Amino acid sequence: MFFGRSQDPTNLEHQTTITPQLNAMFNGQPQPPYMPYGHGTTNTNTAATSTGAAVMAGAGIKGRDDHLHQLQETESNHVKCVNDYRNRLKHIIKFWKEYYIEYHDQVVFDLTEEQKRDRRRYWTATQDLRYELLNPHMMQLFLSGQAKTMADGRHYSFEHARKYHDSV
């Protein structure tokens, strides 16, 4: 028994039995490994440990011609959301430029000509964000007003604000 009441039905005190593992846990001694011969103990991939590089299964498999054609077609597809995402980012950048110019100058940068030509990633954008510098509070300021309320005072749906969040 791992932890529980004594199996002796005549024992009225219902003493608890403690295994050596529990005893070690309560007195600060290290635990034995959970699965001593299986998962998580040592790396048995000698190729990976001897060369220092990870060995991946199927690394030498090229693929059938029809599958490679389908893969190439998939990789060349334009992600349909990118243009919507980029248009929403333009709204956010415009908001920060109009109301919080000092923040705008810190997190917005102009794309290079090479980046502008990458329509798959940047669509028609001329600027992008330094995502590692973004402040959640500044995004909340945008979402609580511009992305939430229409010009006539009516509220957008929750989906509208979520799409701005997704674009970032």
TAPE-V107875 format. One record per backbone hydrogen bond with DSSP energy under -1.0 kcal/mol. NH is the residue of the N-H (numbers start at 1). CO is the residue of the C=O. E is the energy in kcal/mol with one decimal. If there is no record, write none. Layout:
BEGIN
nh | co | e
NH | CO | E
NH | CO | E
END
This chain:
BEGIN
nh | co | e
6 | 15 | -1.6
11 | 8 | -1.4
17 | 4 | -2.0
19 | 2 | -1.1
23 | 19 | -2.3
24 | 20 | -2.4
25 | 21 | -1.9
26 | 22 | -2.2
27 | 23 | -1.3
29 | 24 | -1.8
38 | 35 | -1.3
41 | 38 | -1.3
46 | 44 | -1.3
49 | 45 | -1.9
50 | 46 | -2.4
51 | 47 | -1.6
52 | 48 | -1.3
59 | 56 | -1.3
61 | 58 | -1.5
68 | 64 | -2.7
69 | 65 | -2.2
70 | 66 | -1.9
71 | 67 | -2.4
72 | 68 | -2.5
73 | 69 | -2.3
74 | 70 | -2.3
75 | 71 | -2.7
76 | 72 | -1.5
82 | 79 | -1.3
85 | 81 | -3.1
86 | 82 | -2.9
87 | 83 | -2.0
88 | 84 | -2.2
89 | 85 | -2.5
90 | 86 | -1.9
91 | 87 | -1.4
92 | 88 | -2.1
93 | 89 | -2.8
94 | 90 | -2.5
95 | 91 | -2.2
96 | 92 | -2.4
97 | 93 | -2.3
98 | 94 | -2.2
99 | 95 | -2.5
100 | 96 | -1.9
104 | 100 | -2.5
105 | 101 | -2.4
107 | 103 | -1.9
108 | 104 | -2.2
109 | 128 | -2.4
111 | 126 | -2.6
116 | 112 | -2.4
117 | 113 | -1.5
118 | 115 | -1.1
119 | 117 | -1.9
122 | 118 | -2.8
123 | 119 | -1.3
125 | 122 | -2.8
128 | 109 | -2.4
130 | 107 | -2.8
131 | 129 | -1.2
133 | 130 | -2.0
139 | 135 | -1.4
140 | 136 | -2.3
141 | 137 | -2.0
142 | 138 | -1.5
143 | 139 | -2.7
144 | 140 | -2.4
145 | 142 | -1.2
147 | 142 | -1.6
148 | 145 | -1.1
149 | 145 | -2.7
150 | 154 | -3.7
153 | 150 | -1.8
156 | 148 | -2.7
161 | 157 | -1.0
162 | 158 | -2.1
163 | 159 | -2.0
164 | 160 | -1.2
165 | 161 | -2.2
166 | 162 | -2.9
167 | 163 | -1.8
168 | 164 | -1.1
END
